[in-house]
Amino acid sequence: MEIHIANDTGRLSHDLAAWLSDYIKEVMSKQDRFTFVLSGGSTPKQLYALLAESPYKEAIDWQKVHFFWGDERAVPFEDSRNNAKMCYDELLNKVPVHGDHIHIMRTDIEPQEAALEYEKVLKQYFKDSETTFDFVLLGMGDDGHTLSLFPGTEVIHEEDAWVKAFYLPAQQMFRITLTAPIVNNAACVAFLAAGAGKAETLKHVLKGEPNIDLYPSQIINPTKGQLHWFVDQAAAAML
Ligand SMILES: O=C1O[C@H](COP(=O)(O)O)[C@@H](O)[C@H](O)[C@H]1O
């Protein structure tokens, strides 16, 4: 595992954008496509905005990037809480991506059906691959959740399905999420976490006793791939 610490959130987003651009170039020098899992929430917005600008807009071969989502809030696409909508607004509408390469988790059908449909797409994509995604971007909530793996939920322990849908009473909404088995089979996973509100949780996740029910982010540990944490000083304060 590698931890990258930046002075502030602005610097953090710049550091990750530069690192990711180099990583995409390196992977693309060996293969013809790059599979990229986007995360929702507020923290990655600045990163997406940067990727949509020079020099990354021109430096990355966007036509060859295939996009997926780590999780989705089952609200209509137009709802400001929709993770896919945020990614379109900040990045996908601004760079020359190939429409057929964008795979959103659908929220216009029943969540369980959307999860099954998404899993089918993923199985098709990775049927001949030893690993799954080339890159998974993850966030970590102040409560230690990542993807839609919230503390105390059953989905944390899923061992077979790659995608699950479930009702989250605390937020009164369904969630659709990738599970640990598919994410832990990725070639590279990077967490992006910022702000003092995450400091105590980050200390437990990275330095504390294993307790995935309390700190679901601890379950992410790629079996064959790389794991990176990009954090700002405020979040890293208690490490
Ligand atoms: O609900 C969610 O939250 C996490 C963390 O979001 P942040 O606002 O603290 O950055 C996010 O990674 C996930 O995609 C989202 O659905």
The ligand as an SDF file (V2000), in Angstrom:
LIG
                    3D

 16 16  0  0  0  0  0  0  0  0999 V2000
  -22.4040    8.1320   -0.6160 O   0  0  0  0  0  0  0  0  0  0  0  0
  -21.3040    8.1080   -1.1120 C   0  0  0  0  0  0  0  0  0  0  0  0
  -20.2390    8.5440   -0.3660 O   0  0  0  0  0  0  0  0  0  0  0  0
  -18.9050    8.1420   -0.6380 C   0  0  0  0  0  0  0  0  0  0  0  0
  -17.9860    9.1690    0.0370 C   0  0  0  0  0  0  0  0  0  0  0  0
  -18.3520   10.4590   -0.4100 O   0  0  0  0  0  0  0  0  0  0  0  0
  -17.6390   11.8240    0.0430 P   0  0  0  0  0  0  0  0  0  0  0  0
  -18.6760   12.8930   -0.2460 O   0  0  0  0  0  0  0  0  0  0  0  0
  -17.3150   11.7190    1.4980 O   0  0  0  0  0  0  0  0  0  0  0  0
  -16.4540   11.9950   -0.8190 O   0  0  0  0  0  0  0  0  0  0  0  0
  -18.6640    7.9990   -2.1330 C   0  0  0  0  0  0  0  0  0  0  0  0
  -17.4020    7.4460   -2.3790 O   0  0  0  0  0  0  0  0  0  0  0  0
  -19.7620    7.1280   -2.7540 C   0  0  0  0  0  0  0  0  0  0  0  0
  -19.5470    6.9700   -4.1470 O   0  0  0  0  0  0  0  0  0  0  0  0
  -21.0850    7.7900   -2.5350 C   0  0  0  0  0  0  0  0  0  0  0  0
  -22.1670    7.0260   -3.0630 O   0  0  0  0  0  0  0  0  0  0  0  0
  1  2  2  0
  2  3  1  0
  2 15  1  0
  3  4  1  0
  4  5  1  0
  4 11  1  0
  5  6  1  0
  6  7  1  0
  7  8  2  0
  7  9  1  0
  7 10  1  0
 11 12  1  0
 11 13  1  0
 13 14  1  0
 13 15  1  0
 15 16  1  0
M  END
$$$$
